[in-house]
């Protein structure tokens, strides 16, 4: 990739800015110096190591007066920590990152312009004010009570008074009947409460006589924006770190040649042994990092702590998995989130949705680490899901490579997936891609944005050996259930559920269901809607019917391993799901 100085990342480094130029008492960090360091970070020759040391020494002697340069320099340091060439360079970058944190604090205090330019950056001592879920808001109040506060309520959210009427004693109806500004209302209600207004509001919602799901809906209907002060801890991407592991030092070029199929097929190492505090740390660092960037995912928000796993794979990479707890899982497939670490630096996050060999997959690589070994890292994620959940077909939805937003189109995301072996599902789009590959081979020019937009007309799939043939997409199964209820029961969901439960219990020979744990009864009843659509279910061999009962019971067990293992070995069940998804009676 060409740098803005006109030099490619593989050309020798010629130092353009000597340390002496930056070491004067009034020297300021320059954009040219940061760009030169950024280019050097992508090279790993002996000369590059010397240049990095010299450039870091020079930059460390300069004051940082521009927030945009601080952010660019900060991200260079993060890359150096994820892709260190020597232990000395790693230590040098760590020390300098601490100084940059102090400089960020100074700039944030200097005035509103600088504070605004650092806002939403995720850097230490910056602030952000996202709309977060009830669960993450409670977690923040518990873990970082002095760093969070209610910033505002959106005008298009539910009125605060209408929500509080469900929470406060009935005798307080007078104060809620008055139309007054939110800050004024909260000021009267909070009284001498010693915590934040956010903590008080969450405490009131906890009093509401409703389920946790409804409580979450009530909070989110307020459209509450929460001000988060990142300070110098793990809420900032400056200091967010995964679990320690042996550090990998880079020699030679980045991006080792990748044969995706061969790499994904390599057996996984044993999962990392995790104590309860290690699992808690992996959860906390993922939630904190995403919160600081104003993001969250359902899997990381609600993950089951005792089921969190981590695999230390090659070249300093670690993949942490975040399974969902019973009661939060999807009814057919499951959502397993992940956080990807490189030498303990969180470089990406995403999720997979495995079911019967098919896995929808999505990844977001954080900006500082793009241009590193992204393709190799993604293959390691696919390797983990392939072996852990028996997935031999991966599907990337069009939203992953630019559907509906220009940044995804221009980022090169489509060709990133294409290089890994993903191909369009739609035949017409596949022909467009084939023609564009030929054209690029001839003249090497970038693909026009207009064509990239047309390529989002299809999802992309990677089919591994053994994954050929039709698949059962959970979305198609869900649509088939809706169509079946409409055509067979006139849209009467209650009658359809009763029929499904009774017919499937009879066909499979289920007895003693009333003695099962409640989660097993719930998952069995939910999946009966699918099994009721299987013709001749009562004629399955007895062994297959027993295994089908076990699959339906296992979906909402504390650990989903049995669910995946049982489906993996039940060919008749898999064939039935494929036929339903394809609309075949």
C-alpha positions as CSV (number, residue, x, y, z in Angstrom):
1,X,0.0,0.0,0.0
2,X,1.5,3.4,-1.0
3,X,2.0,5.9,1.8
4,X,1.3,9.6,1.5
5,X,5.0,10.2,1.1
6,X,4.9,8.3,-2.2
7,X,7.0,5.4,-0.9
8,X,5.6,1.8,-0.8
9,X,5.7,-0.2,2.4
10,X,8.3,-2.5,0.9
11,X,10.8,0.1,-0.2
12,X,13.8,0.9,2.0
13,X,13.3,3.7,4.6
14,X,15.2,6.9,4.0
15,X,15.0,9.0,7.1
16,X,13.5,12.4,6.1
17,X,13.4,14.0,9.5
18,X,16.4,13.7,11.7
19,X,16.0,13.5,15.5
20,X,17.8,16.8,15.8
21,X,15.0,18.6,14.0
22,X,12.5,17.4,16.6
23,X,14.6,17.6,19.8
24,X,14.6,21.3,20.3
25,X,12.9,22.5,23.4
26,X,10.1,24.0,21.3
27,X,9.8,21.2,18.7
28,X,6.3,20.1,17.9
29,X,5.2,16.7,16.6
30,X,4.7,17.1,12.8
31,X,2.4,15.3,10.4
32,X,5.4,14.3,8.3
33,X,7.1,12.6,11.2
34,X,4.0,10.7,12.1
35,X,3.5,9.6,8.5
36,X,7.2,8.5,8.3
37,X,6.7,6.4,11.5
38,X,3.5,4.9,10.2
39,X,5.2,3.8,7.0
40,X,8.1,2.3,9.0
41,X,5.8,0.3,11.3
42,X,4.8,-1.8,8.2
43,X,8.5,-2.9,7.5
44,X,10.5,-5.4,9.4
45,X,14.1,-5.3,8.1
46,X,17.1,-4.6,10.3
47,X,17.2,-1.1,8.8
48,X,13.5,-0.6,9.6
49,X,14.1,-1.5,13.2
50,X,16.8,1.2,13.5
51,X,14.6,3.7,11.8
52,X,11.7,2.9,14.2
53,X,14.0,3.4,17.2
54,X,15.3,6.7,15.9
55,X,11.8,8.0,14.9
56,X,10.3,7.0,18.2
57,X,13.1,8.8,20.1
58,X,12.6,11.9,18.0
59,X,8.8,11.9,18.4
60,X,9.1,11.3,22.1
61,X,11.1,14.6,22.4
62,X,8.3,16.6,20.7
63,X,5.3,18.2,22.2
64,X,1.9,17.3,20.9
65,X,-0.2,20.3,20.2
66,X,-2.8,19.0,17.6
67,X,-5.4,16.5,18.6
68,X,-5.5,15.0,15.1
69,X,-1.7,14.3,15.2
70,X,-2.1,12.8,18.7
71,X,-4.7,10.4,17.4
72,X,-2.5,9.4,14.4
73,X,0.6,9.0,16.5
74,X,-1.4,7.1,19.1
75,X,-2.5,4.6,16.5
76,X,1.0,4.1,15.2
77,X,2.0,3.1,18.7
78,X,-0.9,0.6,19.0
79,X,0.3,-1.0,15.7
80,X,3.9,-1.2,17.1
81,X,2.6,-3.0,20.2
82,X,0.5,-5.5,18.1
83,X,3.3,-6.0,15.6
84,X,6.5,-5.6,17.5
85,X,9.8,-6.3,15.8
86,X,12.0,-6.4,19.0
87,X,11.4,-6.3,22.7
88,X,13.2,-3.0,22.9
89,X,10.8,-1.4,20.4
90,X,7.8,-2.9,22.2
91,X,9.0,-1.3,25.5
92,X,9.7,2.0,23.8
93,X,6.2,2.1,22.3
94,X,4.6,1.2,25.7
95,X,6.5,4.0,27.4
96,X,5.5,6.5,24.7
97,X,1.9,5.5,24.8
98,X,1.8,6.4,28.5
99,X,3.2,9.8,27.6
100,X,0.6,10.2,24.8
101,X,-2.1,9.5,27.3
102,X,-0.8,12.3,29.5
103,X,-0.7,14.6,26.5
104,X,-4.3,13.7,25.6
105,X,-5.3,14.7,29.2
106,X,-3.6,18.0,28.8
107,X,-5.2,18.7,25.5
108,X,-8.7,17.7,26.8
109,X,-8.2,20.2,29.6
110,X,-6.9,22.9,27.3
111,X,-10.2,23.9,25.8
112,X,-13.5,22.8,24.2
113,X,-12.1,22.6,20.7
114,X,-9.4,20.1,21.6
115,X,-11.8,18.2,23.8
116,X,-14.3,18.0,21.0
117,X,-11.6,16.8,18.5
118,X,-10.8,13.9,20.9
119,X,-14.4,13.0,21.5
120,X,-15.5,9.5,20.4
121,X,-11.9,8.6,19.5
122,X,-11.7,5.9,22.3
123,X,-8.3,7.4,23.4
124,X,-7.5,7.8,27.0
125,X,-9.0,10.9,28.7
126,X,-11.5,11.4,25.8
127,X,-15.2,11.2,26.3
128,X,-18.1,9.6,24.4
129,X,-21.9,9.8,24.8
130,X,-23.5,6.8,23.1
131,X,-27.0,5.4,23.5
132,X,-26.3,2.1,25.3
133,X,-28.4,-0.9,26.4
134,X,-29.7,-1.3,29.9
135,X,-27.4,-4.2,30.6
136,X,-24.3,-2.3,29.6
137,X,-25.4,0.8,31.5
138,X,-25.8,-1.3,34.7
139,X,-22.4,-2.9,34.1
140,X,-20.8,0.5,33.7
141,X,-22.4,1.8,36.9
142,X,-21.1,-1.2,38.8
143,X,-17.6,-1.2,37.4
144,X,-16.9,2.5,36.7
145,X,-19.4,4.5,38.8
146,X,-17.3,7.7,38.7
147,X,-16.8,7.7,35.0
148,X,-20.4,7.5,33.7
149,X,-23.4,9.8,33.9
150,X,-26.7,10.5,32.2
151,X,-25.9,13.0,29.4
152,X,-29.4,13.5,27.9
153,X,-32.6,11.9,26.7
154,X,-33.4,12.1,23.1
155,X,-36.5,14.1,22.1
156,X,-38.0,11.2,20.2
157,X,-37.7,8.8,23.1
158,X,-40.5,7.9,25.5
159,X,-41.1,10.7,28.1
160,X,-39.3,10.0,31.3
161,X,-42.4,10.7,33.4
162,X,-44.3,7.8,31.7
163,X,-41.5,5.4,32.4
164,X,-41.1,6.5,36.1
165,X,-44.9,6.1,36.7
166,X,-44.2,2.3,36.5
167,X,-41.4,2.5,39.0
168,X,-42.2,5.1,41.7
169,X,-44.7,4.8,44.6
170,X,-48.2,5.7,43.5
171,X,-48.3,8.5,46.1
172,X,-45.7,10.4,44.1
173,X,-48.0,10.9,41.2
174,X,-48.2,14.7,41.7
175,X,-44.5,15.4,40.8
176,X,-44.9,13.2,37.7
177,X,-48.0,15.0,36.6
178,X,-46.2,18.3,36.1
179,X,-44.6,19.1,32.8
180,X,-41.0,20.1,33.6
181,X,-37.6,19.7,32.0
182,X,-35.9,16.4,32.5
183,X,-33.0,17.8,34.5
184,X,-35.4,19.6,36.8
185,X,-37.5,16.5,37.3
186,X,-34.5,14.4,38.1
187,X,-33.1,17.0,40.4
188,X,-36.3,16.9,42.5
189,X,-36.5,13.1,42.5
190,X,-32.8,12.2,43.2
191,X,-32.7,14.3,46.4
192,X,-29.7,13.4,48.5
193,X,-28.8,10.3,46.5
194,X,-25.0,10.1,46.6
195,X,-24.6,8.3,43.2
196,X,-25.1,9.6,39.7
197,X,-28.4,10.4,38.1
198,X,-27.8,7.4,35.8
199,X,-27.4,5.1,38.7
200,X,-30.5,6.4,40.3
201,X,-32.5,5.9,37.1
202,X,-31.3,2.4,36.7
203,X,-32.2,1.6,40.4
204,X,-35.8,2.8,39.8
205,X,-36.1,0.6,36.7
206,X,-34.9,-2.3,38.7
207,X,-37.9,-1.7,41.0
208,X,-40.4,-2.0,38.1
209,X,-42.6,-5.1,38.4
210,X,-41.7,-6.6,35.0
211,X,-39.3,-9.1,33.4
212,X,-35.7,-8.2,32.6
213,X,-36.5,-8.1,28.9
214,X,-39.3,-5.5,29.4
215,X,-37.0,-3.5,31.7
216,X,-34.4,-3.4,29.0
217,X,-37.1,-2.2,26.5
218,X,-38.2,0.5,28.8
219,X,-34.7,1.9,29.3
220,X,-33.9,1.7,25.6
221,X,-37.2,3.5,24.8
222,X,-36.0,6.5,26.7
223,X,-33.1,6.8,24.2
224,X,-30.8,7.8,27.0
225,X,-27.3,9.0,26.0
226,X,-24.6,8.2,28.6
227,X,-21.5,10.3,29.0
228,X,-18.5,8.0,29.5
229,X,-15.2,9.5,30.6
230,X,-12.6,7.0,29.5
231,X,-9.7,8.2,31.7
232,X,-6.5,6.1,31.7
233,X,-8.0,2.6,32.2
234,X,-9.3,-0.2,30.1
235,X,-12.4,1.8,28.9
236,X,-9.9,3.4,26.5
237,X,-8.4,1.6,23.6
238,X,-5.2,3.1,24.7
239,X,-4.9,0.6,27.6
240,X,-7.3,-2.2,26.8
241,X,-5.4,-5.5,26.8
242,X,-6.3,-9.1,26.6
243,X,-4.8,-12.0,28.5
244,X,-1.0,-12.3,28.6
245,X,0.6,-14.8,26.3
246,X,4.0,-15.4,24.7
247,X,4.8,-12.4,22.6
248,X,5.4,-12.9,18.8
249,X,8.1,-10.7,17.2
250,X,7.9,-10.1,13.5
251,X,10.8,-10.7,11.2
252,X,10.7,-10.0,7.5
253,X,7.5,-9.2,5.6
254,X,4.0,-9.0,7.0
255,X,1.2,-11.0,5.4
256,X,2.7,-14.5,5.1
257,X,1.3,-16.3,2.1
258,X,-2.1,-17.6,3.1
259,X,-3.8,-20.7,1.7
260,X,-7.1,-20.3,3.5
261,X,-8.3,-23.8,3.1
262,X,-5.1,-25.3,4.4
263,X,-4.8,-22.9,7.3
264,X,-8.5,-23.4,8.4
265,X,-8.0,-27.2,8.2
266,X,-5.1,-27.2,10.7
267,X,-6.2,-28.7,14.0
268,X,-6.8,-26.2,16.8
269,X,-4.5,-26.2,19.9
270,X,-6.1,-27.0,23.2
271,X,-8.2,-24.2,24.5
272,X,-6.5,-21.9,26.9
273,X,-7.0,-22.8,30.6
274,X,-9.0,-20.0,32.1
275,X,-9.7,-19.2,35.7
276,X,-12.9,-17.4,36.6
277,X,-11.0,-14.1,36.8
278,X,-9.6,-14.7,33.3
279,X,-13.0,-15.1,31.8
280,X,-14.2,-12.0,33.7
281,X,-11.3,-10.1,32.3
282,X,-12.1,-11.1,28.7
283,X,-15.7,-10.0,29.2
284,X,-14.7,-6.7,30.8
285,X,-12.1,-5.8,28.2
286,X,-14.5,-6.5,25.3
287,X,-17.3,-4.6,26.9
288,X,-15.1,-1.7,27.9
289,X,-13.4,-1.3,24.5
290,X,-16.6,-1.4,22.6
291,X,-18.3,1.0,25.0
292,X,-15.4,3.5,24.6
293,X,-16.1,3.4,20.9
294,X,-19.9,3.7,21.3
295,X,-20.6,0.1,20.2
296,X,-21.8,-3.1,21.6
297,X,-22.9,-6.6,20.5
298,X,-25.5,-8.9,22.0
299,X,-23.1,-11.7,22.5
300,X,-20.6,-9.6,24.4
301,X,-23.4,-7.8,26.3
302,X,-25.1,-10.9,27.5
303,X,-22.4,-13.6,27.3
304,X,-22.4,-16.6,29.6
305,X,-19.3,-16.0,31.8
306,X,-18.5,-19.7,32.5
307,X,-18.7,-20.5,28.8
308,X,-16.2,-17.9,27.6
309,X,-13.3,-19.6,25.8
310,X,-9.9,-18.5,24.4
311,X,-7.6,-20.1,21.9
312,X,-4.0,-19.0,21.5
313,X,-3.2,-19.7,17.9
314,X,-0.2,-18.7,15.7
315,X,1.8,-15.5,15.3
316,X,0.7,-14.0,18.6
317,X,-3.1,-14.2,17.8
318,X,-5.7,-15.2,20.4
319,X,-9.4,-15.7,19.7
320,X,-11.8,-15.3,22.6
321,X,-15.3,-16.7,22.2
322,X,-18.4,-15.3,23.9
323,X,-21.4,-17.7,23.8
324,X,-24.9,-16.5,24.7
325,X,-26.7,-17.7,27.9
326,X,-30.0,-19.8,27.8
327,X,-33.0,-17.5,27.4
328,X,-31.0,-15.1,25.2
329,X,-30.1,-17.4,22.4
330,X,-31.7,-17.4,18.9
331,X,-34.3,-20.2,18.5
332,X,-32.5,-22.1,15.7
333,X,-28.9,-21.1,15.3
334,X,-26.7,-19.5,18.0
335,X,-24.7,-16.2,18.2
336,X,-21.2,-16.7,19.4
337,X,-19.3,-13.4,19.5
338,X,-15.5,-13.1,19.3
339,X,-12.7,-10.7,20.1
340,X,-9.4,-11.1,18.3
341,X,-6.2,-10.2,20.1
342,X,-2.7,-9.8,18.6
343,X,0.0,-9.9,21.2
344,X,-2.7,-9.1,23.8
345,X,-3.8,-6.0,21.8
346,X,-7.6,-6.2,20.8
347,X,-7.4,-5.8,17.0
348,X,-10.9,-6.9,15.9
349,X,-14.3,-8.1,17.0
350,X,-17.3,-9.8,15.4
351,X,-19.5,-12.8,15.6
352,X,-20.5,-16.1,14.1
353,X,-23.9,-17.8,13.8
354,X,-23.3,-21.5,13.4
355,X,-26.0,-24.1,12.5
356,X,-25.6,-27.5,10.8
357,X,-22.3,-26.7,9.1
358,X,-23.3,-23.2,7.9
359,X,-22.0,-20.2,9.8
360,X,-22.8,-16.5,9.1
361,X,-19.7,-14.6,10.0
362,X,-18.8,-10.9,10.4
363,X,-15.6,-9.1,11.5
364,X,-14.7,-5.5,12.1
365,X,-10.9,-4.8,12.2
366,X,-10.1,-1.7,14.3
367,X,-8.6,1.1,12.1
368,X,-5.1,1.2,13.7
369,X,-4.5,-2.4,12.7
370,X,-5.6,-2.4,9.1
371,X,-2.7,-3.0,6.8
372,X,-1.4,-5.7,9.1
373,X,-2.0,-9.4,8.8
374,X,-5.8,-9.0,8.5
375,X,-6.3,-11.9,6.0
376,X,-4.2,-14.3,8.1
377,X,-6.0,-13.2,11.3
378,X,-9.4,-13.7,9.7
379,X,-8.4,-17.2,8.6
380,X,-7.6,-18.0,12.2
381,X,-11.1,-16.9,13.2
382,X,-12.5,-19.1,10.6
383,X,-10.3,-21.9,11.8
384,X,-11.7,-21.6,15.3
385,X,-15.3,-21.7,14.2
386,X,-14.7,-24.5,11.7
387,X,-13.3,-26.8,14.3
388,X,-15.2,-25.6,17.4
389,X,-18.7,-25.7,15.7
390,X,-18.1,-28.1,12.8
391,X,-18.7,-25.3,10.2
392,X,-17.7,-26.0,6.6
393,X,-19.5,-23.2,4.9
394,X,-19.2,-19.5,5.9
395,X,-21.5,-16.7,4.7
396,X,-20.6,-13.0,4.7
397,X,-23.7,-10.8,4.3
398,X,-23.5,-7.8,2.0
399,X,-23.5,-5.4,5.0
400,X,-20.0,-6.7,5.7
401,X,-18.6,-5.3,2.5
402,X,-20.5,-2.1,1.9
403,X,-24.3,-2.5,1.5
404,X,-25.9,0.8,2.4
405,X,-22.7,2.7,3.3
406,X,-19.9,4.1,1.2
407,X,-17.1,3.5,3.7
408,X,-17.5,-0.3,3.4
409,X,-17.5,0.0,-0.4
410,X,-14.2,2.0,-0.6
411,X,-12.4,0.1,2.2
412,X,-11.6,-2.8,0.0
413,X,-13.8,-5.2,2.2
414,X,-15.2,-7.0,-0.9
415,X,-11.8,-7.9,-2.2
416,X,-10.6,-8.8,1.3
417,X,-13.3,-11.5,1.4
418,X,-12.6,-12.5,-2.2
419,X,-8.9,-13.1,-1.5
420,X,-9.9,-15.5,1.3
421,X,-12.0,-17.6,-1.2
422,X,-15.4,-16.1,-0.6
423,X,-17.6,-16.0,-3.8
424,X,-21.0,-14.5,-4.6
425,X,-24.0,-16.7,-4.0
426,X,-25.9,-15.1,-6.8
427,X,-24.9,-16.3,-10.3
428,X,-25.3,-12.9,-12.0
429,X,-23.2,-11.1,-9.4
430,X,-20.6,-14.0,-9.7
431,X,-20.3,-13.2,-13.5
432,X,-19.7,-9.5,-12.7
433,X,-17.0,-10.5,-10.3
434,X,-15.3,-12.8,-12.8
435,X,-15.3,-10.1,-15.4
436,X,-13.9,-7.5,-12.9
437,X,-11.1,-9.9,-11.9
438,X,-10.0,-10.2,-15.5
439,X,-10.2,-6.5,-16.0
440,X,-8.1,-5.8,-12.9
441,X,-5.5,-8.4,-14.1
442,X,-5.1,-6.3,-17.3
443,X,-4.9,-2.8,-16.0
444,X,-4.7,-3.0,-12.2
445,X,-7.1,-0.1,-11.7
446,X,-9.3,0.1,-8.6
447,X,-12.9,-1.2,-8.9
448,X,-15.3,1.7,-9.5
449,X,-17.6,2.4,-6.5
450,X,-20.6,1.9,-8.7
451,X,-19.6,-1.6,-9.5
452,X,-18.8,-2.4,-5.9
453,X,-22.3,-1.2,-5.0
454,X,-23.7,-3.7,-7.6
455,X,-21.6,-6.5,-6.0
456,X,-23.5,-6.0,-2.7
457,X,-26.5,-7.5,-4.5
458,X,-25.3,-10.9,-3.2
459,X,-23.9,-12.4,-0.1
460,X,-20.5,-14.1,-0.3
461,X,-19.8,-17.6,0.8
462,X,-16.7,-19.7,1.4
463,X,-17.3,-23.4,0.9
464,X,-14.7,-25.7,2.5
465,X,-14.1,-29.3,1.4
466,X,-17.1,-31.3,2.7
467,X,-19.3,-28.2,2.7
468,X,-20.6,-28.7,-0.9
469,X,-24.3,-29.2,-1.5
470,X,-27.4,-27.5,-0.1
471,X,-27.4,-25.9,3.3
472,X,-30.1,-25.1,5.8
473,X,-30.1,-21.3,6.4
474,X,-31.8,-20.5,9.7
475,X,-33.5,-17.5,8.0
476,X,-35.1,-19.7,5.4
477,X,-36.2,-22.1,8.2
478,X,-37.8,-19.2,10.1
479,X,-39.6,-18.0,6.9
480,X,-40.8,-21.6,6.3
481,X,-42.4,-21.7,9.8
482,X,-44.2,-18.4,9.2
483,X,-45.5,-19.7,5.8
484,X,-46.6,-23.0,7.4
485,X,-48.5,-21.2,10.2
486,X,-50.2,-19.0,7.7
487,X,-51.2,-21.7,5.3
488,X,-52.1,-24.5,7.8
489,X,-53.5,-22.5,10.7
490,X,-54.7,-19.2,9.2
491,X,-52.1,-17.3,11.2
492,X,-53.2,-18.7,14.5
493,X,-49.9,-19.0,16.4
494,X,-51.4,-20.5,19.5
495,X,-53.1,-23.3,17.6
496,X,-50.0,-24.0,15.6
497,X,-47.8,-24.2,18.7
498,X,-50.3,-26.6,20.4
499,X,-50.5,-28.8,17.3
500,X,-46.7,-28.8,16.9
501,X,-46.0,-29.8,20.5
502,X,-48.7,-32.6,20.5
503,X,-47.8,-34.0,17.1
504,X,-44.0,-34.0,17.7
505,X,-44.3,-35.5,21.2
506,X,-46.4,-38.3,19.7
507,X,-44.2,-38.9,16.7
508,X,-41.0,-39.0,18.8
509,X,-42.5,-40.9,21.7
510,X,-41.7,-38.3,24.3
511,X,-42.7,-39.2,27.9
512,X,-42.2,-37.5,31.2
513,X,-41.7,-34.1,29.7
514,X,-43.2,-32.4,32.7
515,X,-40.2,-33.5,34.7
516,X,-37.6,-31.9,32.4
517,X,-35.9,-28.7,33.5
518,X,-37.8,-25.6,32.3
519,X,-35.1,-24.5,29.8
520,X,-35.3,-27.9,28.1
521,X,-39.1,-27.8,27.9
522,X,-38.9,-24.3,26.5
523,X,-36.4,-25.1,23.7
524,X,-38.2,-28.4,22.9
525,X,-41.5,-26.5,22.5
526,X,-39.9,-23.8,20.3
527,X,-38.2,-26.2,17.9
528,X,-41.3,-28.4,17.6
529,X,-42.6,-25.9,15.1
530,X,-39.8,-27.1,12.8
531,X,-40.1,-30.8,13.5
532,X,-43.8,-30.7,13.0
533,X,-43.2,-29.8,9.3
534,X,-41.1,-33.0,8.7
535,X,-43.2,-35.6,6.9
536,X,-43.0,-39.2,8.2
537,X,-41.3,-38.1,11.5
538,X,-43.0,-41.0,13.3
539,X,-41.4,-43.4,10.9
540,X,-37.8,-42.4,11.7
541,X,-35.7,-45.2,13.2
542,X,-36.0,-45.3,17.0
543,X,-32.4,-44.2,17.5
544,X,-32.9,-41.2,15.3
545,X,-36.0,-40.2,17.1
546,X,-34.2,-40.4,20.5
547,X,-31.4,-38.2,19.1
548,X,-33.9,-35.7,17.8
549,X,-35.4,-35.4,21.3
550,X,-31.9,-34.8,22.7
551,X,-31.2,-32.1,20.1
552,X,-34.4,-30.2,20.9
553,X,-33.7,-30.5,24.7
554,X,-30.1,-29.4,24.3
555,X,-30.7,-26.0,22.6
556,X,-31.3,-24.1,25.8
557,X,-29.0,-26.1,28.1
558,X,-26.4,-24.2,30.1
559,X,-23.7,-25.3,27.6
560,X,-24.6,-25.6,23.9
561,X,-21.8,-28.1,23.1
562,X,-24.2,-31.1,23.2
563,X,-26.5,-29.2,20.8
564,X,-23.7,-28.9,18.2
565,X,-22.4,-32.4,18.8
566,X,-25.8,-34.0,18.4
567,X,-26.7,-32.1,15.2
568,X,-23.2,-32.9,13.8
569,X,-24.0,-36.7,14.0
570,X,-27.6,-36.7,12.9
571,X,-27.7,-36.9,9.1
572,X,-31.5,-37.5,8.9
573,X,-32.2,-34.3,11.0
574,X,-29.8,-32.3,8.8
575,X,-31.5,-33.6,5.6
576,X,-34.9,-32.7,6.9
577,X,-33.8,-29.1,7.8
578,X,-32.3,-28.7,4.3
579,X,-35.6,-29.8,2.7
580,X,-37.7,-27.4,4.8
581,X,-35.3,-24.5,4.0
582,X,-35.5,-25.2,0.3
583,X,-39.4,-25.4,0.5
584,X,-39.4,-29.1,-0.4
585,X,-42.3,-31.2,1.1
